[in-house]
């Protein structure tokens, strides 16, 4: 899913691009000269940097600073509305990629700013508009929660993480995942501690809950079926784990973040 234009060569200092990306699309590893505000109005994205990885449902956006290497894969067909922002205008937001819940005003501003594309320089009205957008993102990043998964440095741990993420509804044992990764269970445990700074069990739990957040946000699935789909054996266990991780019950998250039904 590479941009159809060279965003680093764009005439506009800051601009917004709309695009549609099919399920399975992969941007490959790359970086931009501008800061990027990555947002999908529909669909689910899998964002990776050298330091972390995230699932982005439509109610979350990612701030990716200029020159930060990243990769975006599309888990569910997505309608993208992405802002590329002049480095000087937003240098102090964060030095690392961050994901945050999208305030309604930010979503509305992105949709409005789509009128300012990359093809030509824009006037002071656009500059003022993008400055306000940056301020709102700065505040959202500052108050965001650390909803992310670590990334692997070794190919063995990368394979192990891929096995877990491929089927979050399963109950993978350390032995089975270690076998798939080509290492012993003891070596796998050491790799998780050294590279991911969490245990195997903690990684599985976080991955399940992040996926549950994305599933609940699409509005189609009920809380009970989401919990079962990501590997929890009871609704009570899922609700306790989700509330501890997210800060609110899954039913509340779904009600606040699922799209409103069409009228």
C-alpha positions in Angstrom: 0.0 0.0 0.0 2.7 2.6 -0.9 1.4 6.1 -1.5 0.4 6.8 -5.1 2.5 9.9 -5.0 5.9 10.7 -3.5 4.8 12.4 -0.3 8.3 13.7 0.4 8.3 15.6 -2.9 4.9 17.2 -2.4 4.7 21.0 -3.0 2.4 21.5 0.1 4.1 21.9 3.5 1.2 20.0 5.2 -1.6 18.1 3.5 -4.1 15.2 3.8 -4.4 12.2 1.6 -7.4 9.9 1.3 -6.9 6.3 0.1 -8.6 2.9 0.1 -6.5 -0.1 1.0 -7.6 -3.7 0.6 -7.2 -6.3 3.3 -3.7 -7.7 3.2 -2.1 -4.6 1.7 1.4 -4.0 3.1 3.4 -0.7 2.9 6.8 -2.4 3.6 9.3 -0.7 5.8 9.7 3.0 5.0 10.0 6.5 6.6 8.8 10.0 5.6 10.5 13.4 5.8 7.2 14.8 7.3 5.4 13.8 10.5 2.4 11.5 9.7 -1.0 11.3 11.4 -2.2 7.9 10.3 -6.0 7.4 10.6 -8.4 4.8 9.1 -12.0 5.9 9.0 -12.9 2.3 8.5 -11.0 -1.0 8.8 -8.1 -2.1 11.0 -4.4 -1.4 10.5 -1.4 -3.2 12.0 1.4 -0.6 12.6 4.9 -1.6 13.4 8.0 0.5 14.2 11.4 -0.8 15.4 10.2 -0.3 19.0 6.6 -1.4 19.1 3.5 -2.6 17.2 -0.2 -1.7 17.4 -3.6 -2.6 16.1 -5.5 0.5 14.9 -9.2 0.3 14.8 -11.2 3.3 13.4 -11.3 5.0 16.8 -7.5 5.2 17.2 -4.9 7.1 15.2 -1.1 7.0 15.2 1.3 9.8 15.4 4.5 8.8 13.4 7.3 11.4 13.7 9.4 12.3 10.7 12.2 9.8 9.9 10.8 7.0 12.1 10.9 3.8 10.2 7.5 2.0 10.1 5.4 -0.6 8.3 1.6 -0.6 7.9 -0.4 -3.8 7.1 -4.1 -3.8 6.5 -6.0 -6.4 8.7 -9.4 -5.3 7.4 -10.0 -3.3 4.3 -9.5 0.4 5.3 -10.5 3.9 4.2 -7.5 6.0 5.1 -7.4 9.7 5.8 -3.8 10.6 6.6 -2.2 13.9 7.3 1.4 14.7 6.4 2.7 17.6 8.5 5.7 19.8 8.0 8.5 18.8 10.5 9.1 22.3 11.9 5.4 22.6 12.7 5.2 19.6 15.1 8.8 18.8 16.2 7.8 18.7 19.9 4.8 16.3 19.8 6.8 13.1 20.6 10.1 11.6 19.4 8.5 8.1 19.0 5.4 6.8 17.4 2.3 6.9 19.6 -1.3 5.8 19.3 -4.2 7.6 20.8 -8.0 7.5 20.9 -9.2 10.0 18.3 -11.2 12.9 19.7 -14.3 13.6 17.5 -12.9 17.0 16.7 -9.7 15.5 15.2 -11.7 13.2 13.0 -13.8 16.0 11.8 -10.7 18.2 11.1 -9.0 15.5 9.1 -12.1 15.1 6.9 -12.3 18.9 6.5 -8.5 19.1 5.7 -8.8 16.6 2.8 -9.5 19.7 0.7 -5.8 20.6 1.1 -4.0 18.0 -1.0 -0.3 17.6 -1.8 -0.3 19.2 -5.3 0.3 22.8 -4.5 1.3 25.2 -1.7 -1.5 26.3 0.6 -2.1 29.7 2.2 -2.2 30.9 5.8 -5.7 29.5 6.4 -4.3 26.0 5.9 -1.3 26.7 8.0 -3.5 27.9 10.9 -5.8 24.9 10.5 -2.9 22.4 10.6 -1.3 24.2 13.6 -4.6 23.6 15.6 -4.6 20.0 14.5 -1.1 19.5 15.7 -2.0 21.1 19.1 -4.9 18.7 19.5 -2.7 15.7 18.6 -0.1 16.8 21.1 -2.7 16.9 23.9 -4.1 13.5 22.8 -0.7 11.9 22.8 0.1 13.3 26.2 -3.0 11.8 27.7 -3.0 8.5 25.8 -2.6 5.0 27.3 0.3 2.7 26.3 -1.7 0.3 24.1 1.0 -1.4 22.2 2.9 -4.7 21.8 6.7 -4.9 21.8 8.6 -5.9 18.6 11.2 -8.6 18.2 14.9 -8.2 17.5 15.6 -11.8 16.7 14.0 -13.9 14.0 13.1 -16.6 16.5 11.1 -14.2 18.6 9.5 -12.7 15.5 8.3 -16.1 14.4 7.0 -16.8 17.9 5.0 -13.5 18.0 3.6 -14.2 14.5 2.3 -17.6 15.7 0.5 -16.0 18.6 -0.9 -13.2 16.5 -2.1 -15.5 13.8 -4.7 -17.2 16.0 -5.5 -15.2 19.1 -8.5 -17.5 19.9 -6.2 -20.5 20.5 -4.6 -21.4 23.8 -1.0 -21.7 22.7 1.5 -23.3 25.0 5.1 -22.1 25.4 6.2 -25.5 24.2 4.1 -25.4 21.0 5.1 -21.8 20.1 8.8 -22.5 20.9 8.7 -25.5 18.6 7.2 -23.4 15.8 9.9 -20.7 16.4 12.7 -23.3 16.3 13.9 -22.8 19.9 13.5 -24.4 23.3 10.8 -23.2 25.7 13.6 -21.9 28.0 15.2 -20.0 25.2 11.9 -18.5 24.2 11.2 -17.3 27.7 14.6 -15.7 27.8 13.9 -14.0 24.4 10.6 -12.6 25.6 12.2 -11.2 28.8 15.3 -9.7 27.0 13.6 -8.4 23.8 10.0 -7.8 24.7 10.5 -7.0 28.4 7.4 -9.1 29.2 6.6 -12.7 29.7 5.1 -15.0 27.0 1.8 -15.0 29.0 1.7 -11.2 29.3 2.3 -10.9 25.5 -0.5 -13.3 24.7 -2.8 -11.4 27.1 -2.0 -8.0 25.7 -2.4 -9.2 22.1 -5.8 -10.6 22.8 -7.0 -7.5 24.5 -5.7 -5.2 21.8 -7.5 -7.3 19.2 -10.6 -7.3 21.4 -10.5 -3.5 21.4 -10.5 -3.5 17.6 -13.3 -6.0 17.3 -15.5 -4.1 19.8 -14.9 -0.9 17.9 -16.3 -2.2 14.6 -19.8 -2.3 16.2 -20.8 -5.7 14.7 -19.8 -8.1 17.5 -21.2 -8.5 20.9 -19.0 -8.4 24.0 -19.4 -12.1 24.9 -18.5 -13.4 21.4 -15.5 -11.0 21.2 -14.2 -12.4 24.5 -14.6 -16.0 23.3 -13.0 -15.2 19.9 -9.9 -13.8 21.5 -9.4 -16.8 23.9 -11.2 -16.0 27.1 -13.3 -18.9 28.5 -15.9 -16.7 30.3 -17.4 -13.3 30.0 -16.5 -12.4 33.6 -12.8 -13.2 33.0 -12.8 -11.2 29.8 -14.5 -8.2 31.4 -12.0 -8.2 34.3 -9.0 -8.4 32.1 -10.3 -5.8 29.6 -11.2 -3.3 32.3 -7.8 -3.6 33.9 -6.0 -3.1 30.6 -8.2 -0.4 29.0 -9.5 1.4 32.0 -13.2 0.8 31.3 -15.5 -2.2 30.8 -15.8 -3.7 27.3 -19.5 -2.8 27.1 -18.6 0.9 27.9 -15.7 0.8 25.3 -18.0 -0.6 22.7 -20.7 1.9 23.4 -18.3 4.9 23.2 -16.3 3.8 20.2 -18.5 1.7 17.9 -19.9 3.7 14.9 -23.4 5.0 15.3 -26.0 3.1 13.2 -27.0 4.8 10.0 -30.2 6.7 10.1 
